[in-house]
Amino acid sequence: MISIGNILRITIWLFFLIGGAIFSIHLDKIYFLSVYNNLYFHLISFILGYILLRLVLKATRNTGRFLANNGRAGNIPRLQTNVLVTHGLYGKMRHPMHQSLIFFPLAFALLVGSPVFILVVVPLEILLMIIMIKLWEEPEAIRKFGPAYREYKKQVPFFCFKKDCLQELLK
């Protein structure tokens, strides 16, 4: 069974993606019609979006499997954890799955081929996602794991964009 919190997160994600696309395409047709109607722009945008989407899906699949194998003890609902994972990817960054997922809106925007979505809406969505992690995920982890998470938080960065971190994320 999926928790109410996860249903809410998924709903917010869908709102970001679908709402962002609709809003952006509307603005593109008003302000960027020449770019929006350019076949070459759409071809390049689609190829870049496809590549980025494949990378995002690979990274989230890797982190999801790792977390499922290491973050669960006993019979708990799907997409839930009850073990604080501090090794592997989680020894290098606190939110490897979220680090991957922040690029999903960009991949989607590139696939849609909307200049406004790519240049305006995606940066706002990424910012909102980071704020949600900071104000929602982190306090939830502190409630769940207490002092152990506070200590982990002191030792491990939020995200890591170093080459070795990215290689492990995508292996």
C-alpha positions as CSV (number, residue, x, y, z in Angstrom):
1,M,0.0,0.0,0.0
2,I,1.3,3.5,-0.9
3,S,1.2,6.0,1.9
4,I,-0.7,9.3,1.7
5,G,2.6,11.2,1.7
6,N,3.8,9.4,-1.4
7,I,0.4,9.9,-3.1
8,L,0.7,13.6,-2.4
9,R,4.3,13.7,-3.7
10,I,3.3,11.9,-6.9
11,T,0.3,14.3,-7.3
12,I,2.6,17.4,-6.9
13,W,5.0,15.9,-9.5
14,L,2.3,15.4,-12.0
15,F,1.0,18.9,-11.4
16,F,4.5,20.3,-12.0
17,L,5.0,18.3,-15.2
18,I,1.6,18.5,-16.8
19,G,0.8,22.0,-15.6
20,G,4.3,23.3,-16.5
21,A,3.9,21.8,-20.1
22,I,0.5,23.3,-20.7
23,F,1.4,26.7,-19.3
24,S,4.7,26.8,-21.2
25,I,3.3,25.7,-24.6
26,H,0.6,28.4,-24.2
27,L,3.3,31.1,-23.7
28,D,5.5,29.6,-26.5
29,K,2.7,30.1,-29.0
30,I,2.4,33.7,-27.9
31,Y,6.1,34.8,-27.4
32,F,8.3,32.1,-29.1
33,L,6.3,30.9,-32.1
34,S,9.2,31.0,-34.4
35,V,11.3,28.8,-32.1
36,Y,8.4,26.6,-31.1
37,N,7.6,25.9,-34.8
38,N,11.3,25.2,-35.7
39,L,11.7,21.5,-36.6
40,Y,15.5,21.5,-35.9
41,F,14.9,22.9,-32.4
42,H,12.4,20.2,-31.7
43,L,14.7,17.5,-33.1
44,I,17.7,18.5,-31.1
45,S,15.6,19.1,-28.0
46,F,13.9,15.7,-28.3
47,I,17.3,13.9,-28.7
48,L,18.7,15.7,-25.7
49,G,15.6,15.0,-23.7
50,Y,15.7,11.3,-24.6
51,I,19.3,11.0,-23.5
52,L,18.7,12.9,-20.2
53,L,15.6,10.8,-19.5
54,R,17.5,7.6,-20.0
55,L,20.2,8.8,-17.5
56,V,17.6,9.9,-15.0
57,L,15.7,6.6,-15.2
58,K,18.9,4.6,-14.9
59,A,20.0,6.6,-11.8
60,T,16.6,6.4,-10.1
61,R,16.4,2.7,-10.8
62,N,19.9,2.2,-9.3
63,T,19.1,4.2,-6.2
64,G,15.7,2.7,-5.8
65,R,17.0,-0.9,-5.9
66,F,19.8,0.0,-3.5
67,L,17.4,1.6,-1.1
68,A,14.9,-1.3,-1.4
69,N,17.7,-3.8,-0.6
70,N,19.2,-1.8,2.2
71,G,16.6,0.5,3.7
72,R,13.9,-2.0,4.6
73,A,13.6,-4.4,7.5
74,G,10.5,-6.5,8.1
75,N,7.1,-6.1,6.4
76,I,6.6,-2.5,5.6
77,P,4.6,-0.8,2.8
78,R,6.2,-0.3,-0.6
79,L,8.2,2.9,-1.1
80,Q,8.8,3.1,2.6
81,T,12.1,2.7,4.6
82,N,12.8,2.0,8.2
83,V,16.5,1.6,8.1
84,L,18.9,4.6,7.8
85,V,21.2,3.8,4.9
86,T,24.6,5.6,5.2
87,H,26.8,3.5,2.9
88,G,27.2,3.2,-0.9
89,L,25.6,6.2,-2.7
90,Y,24.1,7.3,0.6
91,G,27.6,7.6,2.1
92,K,28.4,10.2,-0.5
93,M,25.1,12.2,-0.6
94,R,21.9,12.2,1.5
95,H,19.5,12.3,-1.5
96,P,20.9,10.4,-4.5
97,M,17.4,9.6,-5.9
98,H,16.2,13.2,-5.5
99,Q,19.4,14.4,-7.2
100,S,18.5,12.3,-10.2
101,L,14.9,13.2,-10.1
102,I,15.5,17.0,-10.2
103,F,16.6,16.5,-13.8
104,F,13.4,14.7,-14.8
105,P,11.5,18.0,-15.4
106,L,14.3,19.1,-17.7
107,A,14.2,15.8,-19.6
108,F,10.4,16.1,-19.9
109,A,10.6,19.8,-21.1
110,L,13.2,18.9,-23.7
111,L,11.0,16.1,-25.0
112,V,8.1,18.5,-25.1
113,G,10.3,21.0,-26.9
114,S,9.0,24.1,-25.1
115,P,11.5,27.0,-24.8
116,V,9.5,28.5,-21.9
117,F,9.3,25.2,-20.1
118,I,13.1,24.6,-20.5
119,L,14.3,28.1,-19.6
120,V,11.7,29.4,-17.1
121,V,9.5,26.7,-15.7
122,V,12.1,23.9,-15.2
123,P,14.4,26.1,-13.0
124,L,11.4,27.1,-10.9
125,E,10.3,23.4,-10.6
126,I,13.8,22.4,-9.6
127,L,14.0,25.1,-6.9
128,L,10.6,24.0,-5.6
129,M,11.7,20.4,-5.5
130,I,14.8,21.2,-3.5
131,I,12.7,23.3,-1.1
132,M,10.3,20.3,-0.7
133,I,13.2,18.0,0.1
134,K,14.6,20.4,2.6
135,L,11.2,21.2,4.3
136,W,9.5,17.8,3.9
137,E,11.9,14.9,3.4
138,E,14.6,16.0,5.8
139,P,12.3,16.7,8.8
140,E,10.5,13.4,8.0
141,A,13.9,11.6,8.1
142,I,14.8,13.4,11.4
143,R,11.5,12.2,12.9
144,K,12.0,8.7,11.7
145,F,15.7,8.2,12.6
146,G,16.3,10.9,15.2
147,P,19.9,11.7,16.4
148,A,21.4,9.2,13.9
149,Y,20.0,11.2,11.0
150,R,21.2,14.5,12.5
151,E,24.7,13.1,12.8
152,Y,24.5,11.7,9.2
153,K,23.3,15.1,8.0
154,K,26.5,16.7,9.5
155,Q,28.8,14.3,7.7
156,V,27.2,13.8,4.3
157,P,26.2,16.5,1.8
158,F,22.7,17.1,0.5
159,F,23.8,16.3,-3.1
160,C,27.1,15.4,-4.7
161,F,28.0,16.4,-8.3
162,K,31.6,15.1,-8.2
163,K,32.7,12.8,-11.0
164,D,32.9,9.7,-8.7
165,C,29.5,10.3,-7.2
166,L,27.9,10.7,-10.7
167,Q,29.7,7.5,-11.9
168,E,28.4,5.5,-9.0
169,L,24.9,7.0,-9.5
170,L,24.9,5.8,-13.1
171,K,26.7,2.5,-12.9
